Amino acid sequence: MGSTLPPFAFQLLLLTLLQATTTAAAPAPPSPNVLSPGCKETCGGVSIPYPFGIGDGCFREGFEVTCEVVNAIPRAFLGGRERNITVQSISLPQGQASMLYDIAWICFNSTGQVVVRHRSSVNLRGLPFRVSNTSNKFTTLGCNVVGILLGLENNTYGAGCASFCFDEANIASGSCHGTGCCETTIPEELEYFTTRFVYFVNVSSHVNDSRCAYAFVAGQEWLSFNKSDLRNHSFRDKHKDGVPLVLDWVAGNQTCEEAKRNHSSYACRSTNSECFNSTSLAGYICNCSTGFQGNPYLRDGCKDIDECSLPNQYPCYGKCSNTLGNYSCSCPKGHSSKDPKSEPCVPRQRIPTSTKIVIGSCVGLVSFITCIFCIILAFQRRKLLGEKDKFFQQNGGLRLYEEIRSKKIDTVKIYTKDDLEKATDNFDKSRELGRGGHGTVYKGNIDGDKEVAIKRSKVVTEDQSEEFVREMIILSQINHKNIVRLLGCCLEVEIPMLVYEFIPNGTLFDFIHDNNEKLIPLTTRLRIARESAEALAYLHSSASPPIVHGDVKSLNILLDHNYMPKVSDFGASRMISIDETQFITMVQGTLGYLDPEYLLVRQLTAKSDVYSFGVVLVELVTRKKAIYYDGSNQGKGLASSFIEAMKDSRLEEILDDQITGKENMDIIQEIAEIAKECLNIKGDERPTMREVAEKLHMLGGFLQVSSTHHAPEECEALLGESSMSSTLDSVGYHSLENKLRFDVKAGR
């Protein structure tokens, strides 16, 4: 704690110092590097472990150390010699480094005039280091002087410490509470600071022996104050190489969970290493797992500890045996102990003959029971294997195997029942993501931390078996960014299961309808519609043979972490050869989305998906459900309400209020026209999904141009054929014969 000053004087002096200080812009955070062979590991007796390093390829970006000879002595400098921060020691487990840096000092003559001064600063900007606020203190030594620490954003005041010496007798060695010595805490995550002095020459009780003052940031337990430090230049001479400053550092500025997602930049390289979120900075550090020691930032850097060679740290009162990551301790023959790691082994007492007989009889009985149990277990295992084989065939395993072999499918993994039970906590109800007409979907974790979605079919019938195998075969042949990816399946259970990639942001239905107050910009809605249309167009036009989804609805469109749509649930899908249709004995689908023509003639075509997509498109612009209730108990069909509104020129009445601004109405009118074409009663008069995707893509470009107030000529350029074809080619489009026809009017 320091002495107080008159407020007006202190504030005036502080303001003067702040105005004279400038700040430097902080560069971008570092990215990782890879260790090269032959890197220098020490400098002047200081160990330099990776991620720190000397020379190109020897350090993780931001952790460069330079080794230079100063006064015939090699010294290691952090971030280059120009920063003047000398490396003293580096601790990987704590994520800290001890550095030496110059102290700031000022000296006076006998009349109190300044004769010499030295300023000191530390600049860590652009490096993954910060001055540790828990391991350092700001200290001022001297008489009638105030040390000031500057260095937060915009040069704000960081800390101040006042030391006065009215009477030399009151200056006590070992005490640092404002008389001759003052110390205080520093701000958190300090990356740059400089020190200044405010001194008072008119204080009447000046101690003549105190001719110099010092200010510095150093480790909390480092300073042991002695009143002789105030005499002449003794303290400066004693610490001419600098004082120890403790820095906190992190390997990356993400959390462990975020860092593990990007394997190429993840710093914890050793197999036996673990990631820990830093307690002092925003980021993470790495440590070797329990039972291992070494460098977690290097491949195979964490080595097994031979605990048996370190009896003082790892006690064992019997026979010690080292194991990977641990050790075992056992008593020698004829001795016993409750825990030989903590209690000595003692000789066993001899067992009486009668006791041996009893023990032998018990052992015999237990052996007999064990044999019976093993026989029963073998029988049950054989029965279980028979059931698994039965289920495998019942669930279409043989057909699926033949399809995989004939089509050379190598992207699908076969999982066991145990794999999926472990991944879903035995299909716990809390793991459910949703229920549908074709099954239940669970969230699971496979291979440690890989999140997946596991679909479990509802019933086991011949039709369901065919449907399961069909969905498996369809998804195994699809590769499109807007279609959910199939990872594998499980067939050895009564209820077959499929394993998909996990899509984190739920369904488009939830996104639209769960909270009508949530703002969804027109650009977002149009992008979701366009990318969903591109996925369906891919199924219809680029898959071989073409695929009809059969159950397009907002519940079957998932959204990833960037709200990119992913079409899912192919239980009702069909593979149809070119110019071929499918006649269905039992109609499948969802009320409100079903194609009326499909209901009437039981004929499933690609135009059936177009109709269902038209309903989804109307959902996006109205935020009404396919079957909705508008102030009455009787449900209304969204498709028919929309068509009536279009016919009566009442479109704005049914639209979502969030997008009905004047600047959007031209675009919305065009979207409505597309939806109207999709909802045509006659399938032959509906557009193809390829045409729908092209039109939506053009509208997206037009909306982007309109929002940035480009001139009409620029709009026409953005909607030109050359810019469109490169985008549509990525989903297999090679022509723009049926372009969206509308005029680009001035002012749109």
Secondary structure, DSSP 8 states (H G I E B T S, - for coil): ------HHHHHHHHHHHHHT----------------TT-B-EETTEE--TTSBBSTTSS-TT-BEEEEEETTEEEEEET-GGG--EEEEEETTTTEEEEEE--EEEEE-TTS-EEEEE--EEE-TTSSEEE-TTTEEEEEESSSEEEEEE-SGGG-EEEEEEEB-S-GGG--TT--SSBSEEEE---TTB-EEEEEEEE-S--SS--TTB-EEEEEEEETTT----GGGGBTTHHHHHTTT-EEEEEEE-SBSS-HHHHHT-TTT-S--STTEEEEE-SSSSSEEEEE-TTEEE-TTSTT-EEE--GGG-TTTS--SSEEEEETTEEEEE--TTEE-S-TTTS--EE-----HHHHHHHHHHHHHHHHHHHHHHHHHHHHHHHHHHHHHHHHHHTTHHHHHHHHHHHT--S-EE--HHHHHHHTTTT-GGGEEEEETTEEEEEEEETTTEEEEEEEES---HHHHHHHHHHHHHHHT---TTB--EEEEE-SSSS-EEEEE--TT-BHHHHHHS-TTS---HHHHHHHHHHHHHHHHHHHHTSSS-EE-S---GGGEEE-TT--EEE---TT-EE--TT--EE-SS--S-TTTS-HHHHHH-EE-HHHHHHHHHHHHHHHHH---SEE-SSSSS-EEHHHHHHHHHHTT-HHHHS-GGG--GGGHHHHHHHHHHHHHHT-SSGGGS--HHHHHHHHHHHHHHHHHHHTT--HHHHHHHTSHHHHHHHHGGGT----TT-------TT-
